[in-house]
């Protein structure tokens, strides 16, 4: 009986993180970017569910901007390490 209890406890412990990863967070509409950002910063690893009306164009624009920012930051760091001003 003790082995069965230990086995069920072990299985439950192993499955819990998998179930937690499968769940996602839904934010209320209309969006409140400041509250959403505070929530996401206080809950690292939280997964956000897609909204009811996803905007692929807006998502693409944000990803493009992030990519440009990373390239610019990298170029600035390289210049700084070389002692140059870009």
N, C-alpha and C positions, 0 to 999 in steps of 0.2 A: 504494500500500500504506500509506503514511504517513497519507493522508487517511482511509482506512478505519479505521485504528487510532485516529486522533483522533476520528472520528465515534463509534466504539463507546465510547471513553472518555467523551465528552461525554454520550451517551445514558445510560450507567451512572451518571454523576454526577448527572444530572437525575432519574433514577428512584429512586435510593437514598433520598432523604428521603420520597418517597411510600410506599415499602415500609416504612420505619421508622414512619411514622404509622399504617399499617394494623395493625401488631402491637400487642397489648395484653399487659399484665402480669397473671398469675394468681398470687394469693397462696394459700399452703397452708391447709388446714383442719385443726384449728380456727384461727380467726383470732388473730393477735397484733397488736393495734392499735398498740402502740408501735413494733414493728419495721416495720410497714407505713407508718406515718407517717414514720419515719426514711428509709425507702427513697424515698418520694414526695418528701420535701423535698430529698433528694440527687439526684433525677432529675426536674427540672422538665419538664413536658410529657409525662410518662409517662401512658399511657392504661390504666385498669384494666378488665379484662374483667368482665362481670357474673358473680356467683357462681352456683353450681348451683341454689340455692333463693333467688331474689331476694325481698326483703320490701318490697312496694310501700308498705305502711302505714308501716314504719319509715323508708323513704326520704322519704315525704311529711312525716313528723314532723320529720325533720332539715331538710328544705328550708323548712318552715314556721318552725322555730326560727331558721334563718339569716336569713330574711326579717324576722322580728320583731326580731332583734338589729340588723340594718341600719337599720330604721326608728328604733329607740331610739337608736342611735348618731348618726344624722342629727339627730334631735330634740335630743339633748344638745349637739351641735356648734352648732346654730342658737341655742339658748339661751345658750351660752357666748359666741358672737359678739355677741349682743345685750346681754351683761353681766347676764343673768338666771340664776337658779338653777332648774332644773327638777326 
